[in-house]
Amino acid sequence: MENARILVVEDESIVAKDIQNSLQSLGYSVPAVVSSGTEAIRKAEEIHPDLVLMDIVLKGRMDGVEAAEQMRDRFHIPVVFLTAYTDEDTLRRAKTTEPFGYILKPFQERELHTTIKMALYKSQMEKKLRESHEWLSTTLKSIGDAVIIADKKGCVTFMNPMAESLTGWRQEEASGKNLKDVFRIIDEETSEVVENPITKVIREGAAVGLVNHTLLITKDGTEIPIDDCGAPIRNDQGQIVGAVLVFHDITEHKRAEEQIQRGLQHVAALRGIDLAINSTLDLHTVLNILLEKIEQLLPYPAATTVRLFNRETAQLEPVACRNLDEVEWKGDGWRSGRSVSQLVFETKTPLILSNVQTNPGISHPKFFRKHGLVSYLGVPLIARGKPLGVLGFYTKKEHPFSNDEIELFSTLASQAALAIYNSQLYEQSKKQTVELELANKVKDEFLSVISHELRTPVTVIMGYMRVLHDKMLGDINQKQEEALRNGLRYCNDLLGMITSILEVRRMEAEEVKLQNQLVSLDDILEDLRSVYDVPLNKELSLIWDYPCKLPPLRTDSGKLRHILQNLINNAIKFTEKGNVTILARCLPETRTVEFKVTDTGIGIPKEALPFIFEMFRQLDGSESRTHGGVGLGLYIVKKFTEMLGGKIEVQSEPGKGSAFTVTIPYEKQAPALTLPLKTELSLKSARD
């Protein structure tokens, strides 16, 4: 160490000066030269030299040995003794100060230089070792794990504060004791003593860890679950000189693991309960499954009850129970507990009673004493924000229900409430279905009877009116003829309405059957064309647009004719002037036949288009509407089209007219021909 600062302590001034010159010639700095031990201590504290050359024999009350001792203890400054005395007593006293060297007077400069260099080197090494030891000690004391160090005999040499805290032993007490006396461990499950890990480390020369479920027995006998590992400590030659044991308290870790495990078990149980109770809509089955699953979930014997609110009686009624005499529980012989269930129901809040046998709020505790029921937890059954009832738990021993249990049972009650709610809806819907089926049956019977009863007199009336109109009973004047013609028209409309109602009733009752046969579309269109080949009493043109020959179609000709006739009638009804176009064509790419009826009439509002095919739906539903009908025509058209395997679409714009398109599939083997179109037929006349 070049330029080291050396304090010289020598009471002989000539010798001191000689030493100072020698040191300076060797390249060292001499910041001070003192002659007494007391002055040496003061100067060392002031200048902190790298080394002190100390004469053993000094004048005054403090000699060199005592001064060197204070230099070591207070300042950690290395000391090299200068002495002319080699007696045993002096050397013995000097050794206790652990000096870094001796120089006998008189000495050679080379000897002085060598001794100082060795002392400075040794001082540096000791300083590094001391700093390393201090750092290691500070680290071990600061870490969160407990650390115990033992020598190769297994005796304790070091314990950090955490080890002291966990074992209950202070380092001063444990130092030198065998580790097995300080660190006592047993198996949690068998309570048998577990081999000390340090013993195993020293024996096997390798790191080891504790097995699971190990308990540390503290000095006062407390048991603490721990986890640890031990490792050997080796010297520079690789020899084992001791072992280090690191361990920590895993109480919180175990508690967290147990809580997680319980949580997983609860989640699995709740999922199983949820799947079970939602596998059926029968209320009785739901409640039985629920109570069975709850019994499997509870870690202690208990009775469970379910009370549901009856809206008709406005009472909480006993519905199902487990581990109780159901007949007695549902009977009127006892009223205990109904008040507390009512409180849970009304407040929508869980309620705990530590002992229902002694609680002053229970008016008839005999039932509970008879069945050995002690603690009570009631949780509300709430679904869609509405209370449905109360789920009650009664333990056989006094039990303080924890927050986790309350949360678990509340979650369970929420699941159960939803299943109960669905079951009640199902029961209600079954009841309503029966009522609706009865109402539909009555409606169908009414419509059938009324329609048949109306059809007969209307037909008779029309017959008599035709006889009069055709002058079979004598001549009539023009006004009478016009009145009869109007009467016949309205009778015909009425008969059409009655027929439609009958047809719809048959369709709803699934009494309408298809009569598929190979039919000629040309014949159907020609027949329809002949029907409308009469004056229409409107400025209206009928345009027939279809090829001379269309492919044969396997379908129900009557229903197809009804579809087209109804669409044509509607187009004529809602078109005062302009034209109505009846188009038919074969579409080979989709193997369908398309029928399209287009008019230039009043059109249909956009918001009404989604509803025009519904039953009893009128475009104008007001009492002042100008067009008759009961709103069944398009409904029947759509149903017949679907029965034929086709589809119907509509496009319309108010004031510009409507276009109804019906597409019907045809057989693969049927030929698809497209020939020149027939000529337009225009009709401008009056027909009712």
Rosetta blueprint (number, residue, H / E / L):
1 M L
2 E L
3 N L
4 A L
5 R E
6 I E
7 L E
8 V E
9 V E
10 E L
11 D L
12 E L
13 S H
14 I H
15 V H
16 A H
17 K H
18 D H
19 I H
20 Q H
21 N H
22 S H
23 L H
24 Q H
25 S H
26 L L
27 G L
28 Y L
29 S E
30 V E
31 P E
32 A E
33 V E
34 V E
35 S L
36 S L
37 G H
38 T H
39 E H
40 A H
41 I H
42 R H
43 K H
44 A H
45 E H
46 E H
47 I H
48 H L
49 P L
50 D L
51 L E
52 V E
53 L E
54 M E
55 D E
56 I L
57 V L
58 L L
59 K L
60 G L
61 R L
62 M L
63 D L
64 G H
65 V H
66 E H
67 A H
68 A H
69 E H
70 Q H
71 M H
72 R H
73 D H
74 R H
75 F H
76 H L
77 I L
78 P L
79 V E
80 V E
81 F E
82 L E
83 T E
84 A L
85 Y L
86 T L
87 D L
88 E H
89 D H
90 T H
91 L H
92 R H
93 R H
94 A H
95 K H
96 T L
97 T L
98 E L
99 P L
100 F L
101 G E
102 Y E
103 I E
104 L E
105 K L
106 P L
107 F L
108 Q L
109 E H
110 R H
111 E H
112 L H
113 H H
114 T H
115 T H
116 I H
117 K H
118 M H
119 A H
120 L H
121 Y H
122 K H
123 S H
124 Q H
125 M H
126 E H
127 K H
128 K H
129 L H
130 R H
131 E H
132 S H
133 H H
134 E H
135 W H
136 L H
137 S H
138 T H
139 T H
140 L H
141 K H
142 S H
143 I L
144 G L
145 D L
146 A E
147 V E
148 I E
149 I E
150 A E
151 D E
152 K L
153 K L
154 G L
155 C E
156 V E
157 T E
158 F E
159 M E
160 N L
161 P H
162 M H
163 A H
164 E H
165 S H
166 L H
167 T H
168 G L
169 W L
170 R L
171 Q H
172 E H
173 E H
174 A H
175 S L
176 G L
177 K L
178 N E
179 L H
180 K H
181 D H
182 V H
183 F L
184 R E
185 I E
186 I E
187 D E
188 E L
189 E L
190 T L
191 S L
192 E L
193 V E
194 V L
195 E L
196 N L
197 P H
198 I H
199 T H
200 K H
201 V H
202 I H
203 R H
204 E H
205 G L
206 A L
207 A L
208 V E
209 G E
210 L L
211 V L
212 N L
213 H L
214 T E
215 L E
216 L E
217 I E
218 T L
219 K L
220 D L
221 G L
222 T L
223 E E
224 I E
225 P E
226 I E
227 D E
228 D E
229 C E
230 G E
231 A E
232 P E
233 I E
234 R E
235 N L
236 D L
237 Q L
238 G L
239 Q L
240 I E
241 V E
242 G E
243 A E
244 V E
245 L E
246 V E
247 F E
248 H E
249 D E
250 I L
251 T H
252 E H
253 H H
254 K H
255 R H
256 A H
257 E H
258 E H
259 Q H
260 I H
261 Q H
262 R H
263 G H
264 L H
265 Q H
266 H H
267 V H
268 A H
269 A H
270 L H
271 R H
272 G H
273 I H
274 D H
275 L H
276 A H
277 I H
278 N L
279 S L
280 T L
281 L L
282 D L
283 L H
284 H H
285 T H
286 V H
287 L H
288 N H
289 I H
290 L H
291 L H
292 E H
293 K H
294 I H
295 E H
296 Q H
297 L H
298 L L
299 P L
300 Y L
301 P L
302 A E
303 A E
304 T E
305 T E
306 V E
307 R E
308 L E
309 F E
310 N E
311 R L
312 E L
313 T L
314 A L
315 Q E
316 L E
317 E E
318 P E
319 V E
320 A E
321 C E
322 R E
323 N L
324 L L
325 D L
326 E H
327 V H
328 E H
329 W H
330 K H
331 G L
332 D L
333 G L
334 W L
335 R L
336 S L
337 G L
338 R H
339 S H
340 V H
341 S H
342 Q H
343 L H
344 V H
345 F H
346 E H
347 T H
348 K L
349 T L
350 P L
351 L E
352 I E
353 L E
354 S L
355 N L
356 V L
357 Q L
358 T L
359 N L
360 P L
361 G L
362 I L
363 S L
364 H L
365 P L
366 K H
367 F H
368 F H
369 R H
370 K H
371 H H
372 G L
373 L L
374 V L
375 S L
376 Y E
377 L E
378 G E
379 V E
380 P E
381 L E
382 I E
383 A E
384 R L
385 G L
386 K E
387 P E
388 L E
389 G E
390 V E
391 L E
392 G E
393 F E
394 Y E
395 T E
396 K L
397 K L
398 E L
399 H L
400 P L
401 F L
402 S L
403 N H
404 D H
405 E H
406 I H
407 E H
408 L H
409 F H
410 S H
411 T H
412 L H
413 A H
414 S H
415 Q H
416 A H
417 A H
418 L H
419 A H
420 I H
421 Y H
422 N H
423 S H
424 Q H
425 L H
426 Y H
427 E H
428 Q H
429 S H
430 K H
431 K H
432 Q H
433 T H
434 V H
435 E H
436 L H
437 E H
438 L H
439 A H
440 N H
441 K H
442 V H
443 K H
444 D H
445 E H
446 F H
447 L H
448 S H
449 V H
450 I H
451 S H
452 H H
453 E H
454 L H
455 R H
456 T H
457 P H
458 V H
459 T H
460 V H
461 I H
462 M H
463 G H
464 Y H
465 M H
466 R H
467 V H
468 L H
469 H H
470 D L
471 K L
472 M L
473 L L
474 G L
475 D L
476 I L
477 N L
478 Q H
479 K H
480 Q H
481 E H
482 E H
483 A H
484 L H
485 R H
486 N H
487 G H
488 L H
489 R H
490 Y H
491 C H
492 N H
493 D H
494 L H
495 L H
496 G H
497 M H
498 I H
499 T H
500 S H
501 I H
502 L H
503 E H
504 V H
505 R H
506 R H
507 M H
508 E H
509 A L
510 E L
511 E L
512 V L
513 K L
514 L L
515 Q L
516 N L
517 Q E
518 L E
519 V E
520 S L
521 L H
522 D H
523 D H
524 I H
525 L H
526 E H
527 D H
528 L H
529 R H
530 S H
531 V H
532 Y L
533 D L
534 V L
535 P L
536 L L
537 N L
538 K E
539 E E
540 L E
541 S E
542 L E
543 I E
544 W E
545 D E
546 Y L
547 P E
548 C L
549 K L
550 L L
551 P L
552 P L
553 L E
554 R E
555 T E
556 D L
557 S H
558 G H
559 K H
560 L H
561 R H
562 H H
563 I H
564 L H
565 Q H
566 N H
567 L H
568 I H
569 N H
570 N H
571 A H
572 I H
573 K H
574 F L
575 T L
576 E L
577 K E
578 G E
579 N E
580 V E
581 T E
582 I E
583 L E
584 A E
585 R E
586 C E
587 L E
588 P L
589 E L
590 T L
591 R L
592 T E
593 V E
594 E E
595 F E
596 K E
597 V E
598 T E
599 D E
600 T L
601 G L
602 I L
603 G L
604 I L
605 P L
606 K H
607 E H
608 A H
609 L H
610 P H
611 F H
612 I L
613 F L
614 E L
615 M L
616 F L
617 R L
618 Q L
619 L L
620 D L
621 G L
622 S L
623 E L
624 S L
625 R L
626 T L
627 H L
628 G L
629 G L
630 V L
631 G L
632 L L
633 G H
634 L H
635 Y H
636 I H
637 V H
638 K H
639 K H
640 F H
641 T H
642 E H
643 M H
644 L L
645 G L
646 G L
647 K E
648 I E
649 E E
650 V E
651 Q E
652 S E
653 E E
654 P L
655 G L
656 K L
657 G E
658 S E
659 A E
660 F E
661 T E
662 V E
663 T E
664 I E
665 P E
666 Y L
667 E L
668 K L
669 Q L
670 A L
671 P L
672 A L
673 L L
674 T L
675 L L
676 P L
677 L E
678 K L
679 T L
680 E L
681 L L
682 S L
683 L L
684 K L
685 S E
686 A L
687 R L
688 D L
